Amino acid sequence: MNRRFSMLICACTTSLLVACGGGSDSGDRANDGNSPTPPADVTDRYEGSWLTACQQDYDAGENPAFPDGKSQISGLVLRKLSPTTMSFSLTTNEYETPDCTGTRTAAFFSRGDVVFDGQKSANRRTTDRAEFRTTTGTAGTVRDILWTDGNVLYRGLSGTEGADGFPSELYLNRPWSRI
């Protein structure tokens, strides 16, 4: 009886492996860099917490209200909801100093969902098109592109939007680091 049971398990396992085989067909299609369908589980690349470096908002002398300059730092938390949808929480803190020190003078928050909608070429890279649909903070939808190089995240450069409404360039001067 043990021998028959072992043979039955072996036959079932072999059938299961044959049924699940076949590999990927991604090599069968040409990728033009603007495909309408995002890769499966695009959200896995972006899930986690991200932080910008301190950025000057105003240089010294640029704004009389902030004679020494003004700075800000932003944090972004992305959580996977499905293979193409995430929740996001964005916080930006402002300081009346040029180096993000001292007392925070303002904080801005927004939350909502990110829906990935295909890919787009930018800066000779294949980026992911993403719509940020805000539910708190400033309501609305913002079209953006995202690209990650391991633990560094880049977003699109505002003002470079193409006919599709998504930026055509990455903002390479403002990376986000995974924390």
C-alpha positions as CSV (number, residue, x, y, z in Angstrom):
1,M,0.0,0.0,0.0
2,N,2.8,2.4,0.8
3,R,4.4,1.8,-2.7
4,R,1.0,2.6,-4.4
5,F,0.6,5.8,-2.3
6,S,4.1,6.9,-3.1
7,M,3.6,6.3,-6.8
8,L,0.3,8.3,-6.7
9,I,2.0,11.2,-5.0
10,C,4.8,11.1,-7.6
11,A,2.3,11.1,-10.5
12,C,0.3,14.0,-9.0
13,T,3.5,16.0,-8.4
14,T,4.7,15.4,-12.0
15,S,1.3,16.4,-13.4
16,L,1.3,19.6,-11.3
17,L,4.8,20.6,-12.5
18,V,4.0,20.0,-16.1
19,A,0.8,22.0,-15.8
20,C,2.6,25.0,-14.2
21,G,5.5,25.0,-16.6
22,G,6.0,27.1,-19.7
23,G,7.9,30.1,-18.4
24,S,7.3,33.6,-19.5
25,D,6.2,35.0,-22.9
26,S,7.8,38.4,-22.2
27,G,10.4,37.8,-24.9
28,D,7.7,37.3,-27.5
29,R,6.6,40.9,-27.5
30,A,8.6,44.0,-28.5
31,N,8.8,46.6,-25.7
32,D,8.6,50.0,-27.2
33,G,9.0,51.8,-23.8
34,N,5.4,53.0,-23.8
35,S,3.5,49.8,-23.3
36,P,-0.1,50.1,-22.1
37,T,0.2,47.3,-19.6
38,P,2.4,47.4,-16.5
39,P,4.4,44.4,-15.5
40,A,2.9,42.1,-12.9
41,D,3.4,43.3,-9.4
42,V,4.9,46.6,-10.3
43,T,4.1,47.7,-6.8
44,D,6.8,45.4,-5.3
45,R,9.5,47.7,-6.6
46,Y,8.1,50.7,-4.7
47,E,6.6,49.3,-1.5
48,G,8.2,50.8,1.6
49,S,9.2,54.1,3.2
50,W,11.1,56.8,1.2
51,L,12.7,60.1,2.3
52,T,14.2,63.0,0.4
53,A,17.3,64.8,1.4
54,C,16.9,68.3,2.8
55,Q,16.1,70.6,-0.1
56,Q,16.3,74.4,-0.1
57,D,12.9,76.0,-0.7
58,Y,14.3,79.5,-0.8
59,D,17.9,80.5,-1.1
60,A,19.3,83.1,1.3
61,G,18.1,86.6,0.3
62,E,15.5,85.2,-2.2
63,N,12.5,85.8,0.1
64,P,12.5,88.7,2.6
65,A,10.3,86.7,5.0
66,F,13.1,84.1,5.2
67,P,16.4,86.0,5.0
68,D,18.6,83.0,5.7
69,G,16.7,80.7,3.4
70,K,14.0,78.1,3.9
71,S,14.2,74.3,3.5
72,Q,12.0,71.2,3.3
73,I,12.2,67.5,3.6
74,S,9.5,65.0,2.4
75,G,8.7,61.4,3.4
76,L,6.6,59.0,1.3
77,V,5.1,55.7,2.5
78,L,3.8,53.3,-0.2
79,R,1.9,50.1,0.7
80,K,0.8,47.5,-1.8
81,L,-3.0,46.9,-2.2
82,S,-2.8,44.8,-5.4
83,P,-0.3,44.1,-8.2
84,T,-1.1,47.6,-9.7
85,T,-2.4,49.7,-6.8
86,M,-0.9,51.1,-3.7
87,S,-1.9,53.4,-0.8
88,F,0.3,56.4,-0.2
89,S,1.0,58.8,2.6
90,L,3.1,61.9,1.8
91,T,4.4,64.3,4.5
92,T,6.5,67.5,3.8
93,N,8.0,69.4,6.7
94,E,9.2,73.0,6.2
95,Y,11.9,74.8,8.2
96,E,12.9,78.5,8.4
97,T,16.5,77.5,8.0
98,P,18.5,76.4,4.9
99,D,19.4,73.0,6.4
100,C,16.1,71.5,7.8
101,T,17.1,72.2,11.4
102,G,15.4,73.9,14.2
103,T,11.7,74.2,14.6
104,R,9.4,73.0,11.9
105,T,7.3,75.9,10.6
106,A,4.8,74.0,8.5
107,A,3.8,70.5,7.6
108,F,1.8,69.3,4.6
109,F,0.0,65.9,4.4
110,S,-1.8,64.0,1.7
111,R,-3.0,60.5,1.4
112,G,-4.7,58.4,-1.2
113,D,-4.1,55.6,-3.7
114,V,-1.5,55.2,-6.5
115,V,-2.7,53.3,-9.6
116,F,0.0,52.1,-12.1
117,D,-1.0,52.6,-15.7
118,G,1.7,51.2,-18.0
119,Q,5.2,52.3,-18.7
120,K,6.9,55.2,-20.4
121,S,10.5,56.0,-21.5
122,A,12.2,58.9,-19.8
123,N,15.9,59.7,-19.5
124,R,16.7,56.5,-21.4
125,R,15.0,54.4,-18.7
126,T,11.7,52.5,-18.7
127,T,9.6,54.2,-16.0
128,D,6.2,53.3,-14.5
129,R,3.3,55.6,-15.1
130,A,1.5,56.3,-11.9
131,E,-1.7,58.2,-11.0
132,F,-1.7,59.6,-7.4
133,R,-5.3,59.9,-6.5
134,T,-5.5,62.0,-3.4
135,T,-8.3,61.5,-0.8
136,T,-7.0,63.9,1.9
137,G,-5.0,67.1,1.6
138,T,-5.3,68.7,-1.7
139,A,-7.9,66.5,-3.5
140,G,-7.3,65.5,-7.1
141,T,-5.3,63.3,-9.4
142,V,-1.6,63.8,-10.2
143,R,0.0,61.9,-13.1
144,D,3.6,61.0,-12.4
145,I,6.3,58.6,-13.5
146,L,8.4,56.5,-11.1
147,W,11.7,54.7,-11.4
148,T,13.8,52.9,-8.8
149,D,17.4,52.0,-8.9
150,G,17.5,49.6,-5.9
151,N,17.1,51.8,-2.8
152,V,16.8,55.1,-4.7
153,L,13.4,56.3,-6.0
154,Y,12.9,59.0,-8.7
155,R,9.7,60.8,-9.6
156,G,8.9,62.8,-12.7
157,L,10.0,66.3,-13.4
158,S,7.0,68.7,-13.2
159,G,6.5,70.8,-16.3
160,T,7.7,68.2,-18.8
161,E,4.3,66.5,-19.3
162,G,3.8,64.9,-22.7
163,A,0.5,64.5,-24.6
164,D,-0.4,61.6,-22.3
165,G,-0.3,63.9,-19.3
166,F,2.6,62.1,-17.7
167,P,6.1,63.8,-17.2
168,S,8.6,63.0,-19.9
169,E,11.7,63.4,-17.7
170,L,12.8,62.1,-14.3
171,Y,13.7,64.6,-11.6
172,L,17.2,63.2,-11.1
173,N,18.2,66.1,-8.8
174,R,15.8,65.1,-6.1
175,P,16.1,61.4,-5.3
176,W,14.2,59.6,-2.5
177,S,16.2,57.1,-0.4
178,R,14.6,54.0,1.0
179,I,14.5,54.1,4.8
